[in-house]
């Protein structure tokens, strides 16, 4: 197995110089930027970062200035939740990007906005099966309805650019209670990417804020299942993309542009931002060479793994086993939540019935004042509201249990297929 890994690494190593040659000659360049613009309301940003957080409108204008300066062909923006921010960005950049598409979802919205110099022909959005919990109000992932967004963009030479765009569920603590959900999301995204037909000349890119480091389980299952190369690494931009690490000091590189393994990459840049003047993330810019294939560097150190290709050599069965373990852990947490809210609901219901019975008995015996009746009625109303709230959470977690069981069953089928077709799955799409 180790020999096979070394051979595969040697075959997939590419040259990382800014002007590395590519097979088939130099063709047109396609510049893609992915940028998490930190589109939270000012009141929330200042609660997290205090005086370090500048005015949001100023930040949006700074973002516009960067995009005007860099002149990309396609921009994938995350956290564009507020309509006024989207309007400001689109209006200021309309002369450069006449084509825009926003993917709406749930109450808050997906926050995924695409700007393009070229015509957007199709757009789709697939909500993830697992996307957090509604009671986690400060997390907001469930209320945003996160999912896998897709747009097809017609380039000037008539070929299509297939752009998959996502913002996976965030990590809010070192314990990472959402690891199973995030791994499931990346597995779903990989299946969407692989299920679509692409022309041989088409460009395929999977971009966004994946909330995971390069060798984390969610990134490994996405790249291995969909056989995607890390364009940031290929272009020499293996640096942090998060500006502020208040929440998690280990969270450094979270934003990616992933491409076909055969896709040539000319260069990649990370536009850092000192002092949160644009966002708490840096913009990642990647220049793809359209119509050209990457070439092998015969002098590359096969053990250096500068392209991150070792991820693609790990058996898919092993990675799917790890995803199954993570989702099963989430299922255990779900069982605890169902039991907790069910017990709380039973206690509340019994308390309300008992309070009503006692009140009616005292009223019938004329042993209670009207003021005390009003107090009991008020408490009953509060208890009823809380009961309805708890009932809603209990129903949600019961439905989530069905979704989790379904994800586990589908993962088992996928694992069985991977075990039976390991050699077939190594064929890039």
ZALUM-344449 format. One record per residue (C-alpha): y, x, z; residue in one letter. Coordinates in steps of 0.05 Angstrom, whole numbers. Each point is the difference from the previous one (the first is absolute). Layout:
BEGIN
c2 | c1 | c3 | aa
Y | X | Z | A
...
END
This chain:
BEGIN
c2 | c1 | c3 | aa
0 | 0 | 0 | X
49 | 56 | 18 | X
-13 | 33 | -68 | X
14 | -65 | -35 | X
65 | -7 | 38 | X
22 | 71 | -18 | X
-17 | -12 | -74 | X
38 | -66 | 0 | X
60 | 31 | 34 | X
2 | 55 | -53 | X
-3 | -51 | -55 | X
57 | -41 | 28 | X
48 | 54 | 23 | X
66 | -2 | -38 | X
59 | 45 | -6 | X
57 | -18 | 48 | X
57 | 39 | -31 | X
61 | -44 | -16 | X
-10 | 11 | -75 | X
-76 | 3 | -2 | X
-29 | -10 | -70 | X
-40 | -62 | -14 | X
-55 | -15 | -50 | X
23 | -33 | -63 | X
70 | 28 | 0 | X
64 | -25 | 33 | X
13 | -74 | -7 | X
52 | -47 | 29 | X
12 | 3 | 74 | X
-4 | -60 | 47 | X
36 | 7 | 66 | X
-24 | -45 | 57 | X
34 | -5 | 68 | X
-30 | -35 | 61 | X
48 | -13 | 57 | X
-7 | -37 | 66 | X
73 | -20 | 11 | X
-6 | -21 | 73 | X
26 | -71 | -14 | X
-1 | -25 | 72 | X
61 | -38 | 26 | X
51 | 44 | 35 | X
-14 | -31 | 68 | X
-74 | 22 | -4 | X
16 | 69 | -27 | X
50 | 14 | 55 | X
-49 | -24 | 52 | X
-50 | 53 | -24 | X
46 | 58 | -18 | X
64 | -16 | 39 | X
64 | 33 | -26 | X
-40 | 42 | -49 | X
-8 | -60 | -46 | X
60 | -6 | -47 | X
25 | -65 | -30 | X
-52 | -29 | -47 | X
49 | -15 | -56 | X
21 | 73 | 1 | X
-73 | 20 | -3 | X
-14 | -46 | -59 | X
59 | 30 | -39 | X
-26 | 70 | 16 | X
-68 | -21 | -28 | X
35 | -26 | -63 | X
36 | 66 | -7 | X
-65 | 40 | 4 | X
-34 | -44 | -53 | X
60 | 7 | -46 | X
-3 | 75 | 8 | X
-75 | 6 | -11 | X
-4 | -49 | -59 | X
-73 | -20 | 7 | X
-36 | -46 | -49 | X
-35 | -42 | 53 | X
18 | -11 | 73 | X
-47 | -31 | 51 | X
36 | -22 | 63 | X
-31 | -21 | 66 | X
33 | -39 | 57 | X
50 | -35 | -44 | X
-8 | -62 | 43 | X
72 | -25 | 2 | X
26 | -35 | -63 | X
71 | 28 | 7 | X
-28 | 71 | -1 | X
-41 | -15 | -62 | X
60 | -30 | -34 | X
44 | 59 | 17 | X
-51 | 51 | -27 | X
-15 | -40 | -63 | X
72 | -13 | -17 | X
23 | 71 | 12 | X
-57 | 27 | -43 | X
-3 | -54 | -53 | X
28 | 47 | -54 | X
-58 | 49 | 12 | X
-55 | -49 | 19 | X
9 | -66 | -39 | X
-70 | -23 | 20 | X
-18 | -17 | 72 | X
-55 | -38 | 35 | X
-7 | -19 | 74 | X
-67 | -23 | 27 | X
9 | -58 | 48 | X
-50 | -14 | 55 | X
-5 | -40 | 65 | X
61 | -12 | 45 | X
35 | 68 | -2 | X
-25 | 24 | -68 | X
-39 | 61 | -22 | X
62 | 44 | -5 | X
-27 | 29 | -66 | X
53 | 7 | -54 | X
-9 | 34 | -68 | X
58 | 25 | -43 | X
-14 | 23 | -71 | X
36 | 27 | -61 | X
-52 | -33 | -44 | X
-23 | -72 | -7 | X
-45 | -28 | 55 | X
-52 | -42 | -36 | X
-45 | -24 | 57 | X
2 | -6 | 75 | X
-53 | -18 | 52 | X
-8 | 0 | 75 | X
-65 | -1 | 39 | X
8 | -12 | 75 | X
-45 | 43 | 43 | X
-56 | -34 | 39 | X
18 | 36 | 65 | X
74 | 7 | 15 | X
13 | 2 | 75 | X
10 | -56 | 50 | X
54 | -53 | 4 | X
11 | 10 | 75 | X
22 | 72 | -13 | X
71 | -22 | -16 | X
31 | 70 | 5 | X
-52 | 27 | -49 | X
14 | -52 | -53 | X
-56 | 20 | -48 | X
-34 | -68 | 1 | X
66 | -37 | -10 | X
16 | 44 | -60 | X
-67 | -17 | -33 | X
-14 | 70 | -25 | X
-42 | 10 | -62 | X
-13 | 37 | -65 | X
55 | -9 | -51 | X
-8 | 14 | -74 | X
47 | 5 | -59 | X
-13 | 19 | -73 | X
58 | 36 | -33 | X
6 | 10 | -75 | X
22 | 70 | -15 | X
40 | 19 | -63 | X
-61 | 28 | -35 | X
-35 | -68 | 9 | X
-50 | 24 | 52 | X
-2 | -35 | 68 | X
16 | 28 | 68 | X
-44 | -36 | 52 | X
34 | 6 | 67 | X
-36 | -21 | 64 | X
47 | -3 | 58 | X
-14 | -11 | 74 | X
24 | 9 | 72 | X
-60 | 0 | 46 | X
0 | -23 | 72 | X
36 | 49 | 45 | X
-26 | 41 | 58 | X
38 | -19 | 64 | X
-36 | 42 | 52 | X
-44 | 61 | 6 | X
-60 | -45 | 12 | X
11 | -30 | -70 | X
-26 | -70 | 12 | X
9 | -16 | -74 | X
-43 | 56 | -29 | X
-54 | -49 | -21 | X
50 | -46 | -33 | X
35 | 58 | -36 | X
-67 | 29 | -25 | X
-20 | -70 | -24 | X
67 | -7 | -36 | X
-9 | 66 | -37 | X
-72 | -19 | -18 | X
25 | -66 | -28 | X
55 | 36 | -39 | X
-51 | 49 | -29 | X
-43 | -58 | -24 | X
61 | -33 | -33 | X
18 | 65 | -35 | X
-71 | 12 | -25 | X
-11 | -73 | -22 | X
56 | 0 | -52 | X
-9 | 26 | -71 | X
47 | 56 | -22 | X
11 | 29 | -68 | X
-17 | 73 | -9 | X
73 | 16 | -15 | X
28 | -41 | 57 | X
31 | 28 | 63 | X
-30 | -23 | 66 | X
35 | 14 | 67 | X
-12 | -26 | 71 | X
63 | 10 | 41 | X
32 | -19 | 66 | X
0 | 12 | 74 | X
-73 | 4 | 22 | X
14 | 15 | 73 | X
-54 | 53 | 1 | X
-5 | 75 | -7 | X
-37 | 31 | -59 | X
-68 | 7 | 34 | X
3 | -64 | 40 | X
-55 | -51 | -10 | X
43 | -51 | -38 | X
25 | 53 | -50 | X
-70 | 27 | -9 | X
-31 | -67 | -15 | X
56 | -18 | -49 | X
-3 | 66 | -38 | X
-76 | 5 | 1 | X
-14 | -72 | -19 | X
52 | -1 | -56 | X
-7 | 74 | -18 | X
74 | 15 | 5 | X
35 | 68 | 2 | X
59 | 15 | 45 | X
59 | 12 | -47 | X
43 | 26 | 57 | X
-49 | 56 | 13 | X
-10 | 14 | -74 | X
75 | 6 | -7 | X
8 | 47 | 59 | X
32 | -50 | 50 | X
-48 | 5 | 59 | X
55 | -13 | 51 | X
19 | -54 | 50 | X
28 | -65 | -27 | X
20 | -30 | 67 | X
68 | 20 | 27 | X
-3 | -25 | 71 | X
-65 | 3 | 41 | X
23 | -41 | 60 | X
-62 | -44 | -1 | X
-54 | 52 | -16 | X
13 | 74 | -3 | X
-64 | 10 | -40 | X
24 | -46 | -57 | X
28 | 47 | -51 | X
-23 | -14 | -72 | X
-6 | -75 | -10 | X
27 | -12 | -71 | X
-40 | 14 | -63 | X
-5 | -5 | -75 | X
-73 | -1 | -19 | X
-22 | 5 | -73 | X
-61 | 6 | -44 | X
-37 | 65 | 8 | X
15 | 17 | -72 | X
75 | -12 | 6 | X
45 | 61 | -10 | X
54 | 9 | 52 | X
60 | 44 | -16 | X
32 | 3 | 69 | X
12 | -39 | 64 | X
58 | 1 | 48 | X
14 | -29 | 69 | X
74 | -17 | 11 | X
10 | 11 | 74 | X
55 | -35 | 38 | X
33 | 33 | 59 | X
26 | -48 | 53 | X
-31 | -65 | -26 | X
57 | -8 | -50 | X
-47 | -36 | -49 | X
-64 | -18 | 36 | X
-51 | 22 | 51 | X
-44 | 19 | -60 | X
15 | 50 | -55 | X
-4 | -19 | -74 | X
-59 | 28 | -37 | X
13 | 16 | -74 | X
-56 | 17 | -49 | X
7 | 20 | -73 | X
-61 | -20 | -41 | X
-13 | 27 | -70 | X
-17 | -61 | -41 | X
-55 | 9 | -50 | X
-24 | 67 | 27 | X
-59 | 20 | 44 | X
2 | 50 | 56 | X
-35 | 66 | -12 | X
-43 | 44 | 44 | X
26 | 64 | 31 | X
-59 | 48 | -7 | X
30 | 47 | 50 | X
9 | -52 | 55 | X
-32 | 12 | 68 | X
-55 | -52 | 4 | X
5 | -1 | 76 | X
75 | -11 | 2 | X
-5 | -74 | -19 | X
73 | 1 | -21 | X
-10 | -65 | -38 | X
-35 | -37 | 56 | X
-59 | -11 | -46 | X
-51 | 11 | 56 | X
12 | -72 | 20 | X
-28 | -22 | -67 | X
-64 | 40 | 10 | X
-20 | -33 | 66 | X
-56 | -50 | -11 | X
28 | -70 | -5 | X
-56 | -26 | 45 | X
25 | 43 | 57 | X
71 | -25 | -6 | X
-22 | -73 | -4 | X
-42 | 10 | 62 | X
63 | 23 | 36 | X
40 | -59 | -26 | X
-56 | -47 | 24 | X
3 | 31 | 70 | X
76 | -9 | 2 | X
-4 | -73 | -22 | X
-55 | -14 | 49 | X
45 | 27 | 56 | X
54 | -48 | -24 | X
-52 | -56 | 2 | X
-15 | 16 | 73 | X
74 | -4 | 16 | X
1 | -67 | -36 | X
-57 | -27 | 42 | X
38 | 19 | 63 | X
62 | -36 | -26 | X
-39 | -63 | -17 | X
-31 | -1 | 70 | X
67 | 14 | 34 | X
39 | -53 | -36 | X
-57 | -50 | 5 | X
-4 | 9 | 75 | X
75 | -5 | 7 | X
0 | -64 | -42 | X
-55 | -31 | 43 | X
38 | 17 | 64 | X
65 | -29 | -27 | X
-34 | -64 | -24 | X
-34 | -10 | 67 | X
65 | 12 | 38 | X
38 | -51 | -42 | X
-54 | -53 | 10 | X
-1 | 13 | 75 | X
76 | -2 | 6 | X
3 | -66 | -39 | X
-55 | -31 | 44 | X
35 | 20 | 65 | X
67 | -24 | -25 | X
-28 | -69 | -19 | X
-36 | -7 | 66 | X
63 | 17 | 40 | X
41 | -48 | -42 | X
-49 | -56 | 12 | X
3 | 11 | 74 | X
76 | 7 | 0 | X
-6 | 68 | 33 | X
45 | 38 | -48 | X
74 | 1 | -16 | X
30 | -7 | -69 | X
29 | 70 | 5 | X
-69 | 30 | 13 | X
-28 | -42 | -58 | X
52 | 31 | -46 | X
-19 | 70 | 23 | X
-73 | -13 | -12 | X
15 | -28 | -69 | X
41 | 62 | -17 | X
-57 | 45 | 22 | X
-49 | -42 | -41 | X
45 | 8 | -62 | X
3 | 76 | 9 | X
-75 | 2 | 11 | X
-12 | -41 | -63 | X
44 | 46 | -42 | X
-37 | 61 | 26 | X
-67 | -34 | -13 | X
20 | -13 | -72 | X
21 | 73 | -8 | X
-65 | 26 | 30 | X
-40 | -49 | -43 | X
34 | 28 | -62 | X
-18 | 71 | 20 | X
-71 | -20 | 15 | X
-7 | -33 | -68 | X
30 | 62 | -34 | X
-49 | 47 | 34 | X
-58 | -46 | -17 | X
21 | 1 | -73 | X
10 | 76 | 4 | X
-72 | 5 | 26 | X
-25 | -32 | -64 | X
43 | 48 | -41 | X
-27 | 60 | 38 | X
-72 | -23 | -8 | X
13 | -9 | -75 | X
31 | 70 | -6 | X
-60 | 30 | 37 | X
-49 | -36 | -46 | X
37 | 23 | -62 | X
5 | 71 | 26 | X
-76 | 0 | 10 | X
-9 | -22 | -72 | X
47 | 53 | -24 | X
-36 | 52 | 41 | X
-67 | -21 | -29 | X
29 | 5 | -71 | X
29 | 69 | 15 | X
-67 | 24 | 26 | X
-35 | -23 | -63 | X
53 | 23 | -50 | X
29 | 63 | 31 | X
1 | 38 | -67 | X
31 | -59 | -38 | X
56 | -6 | 51 | X
23 | 71 | -14 | X
23 | -21 | -69 | X
76 | -5 | 0 | X
29 | -64 | -29 | X
END
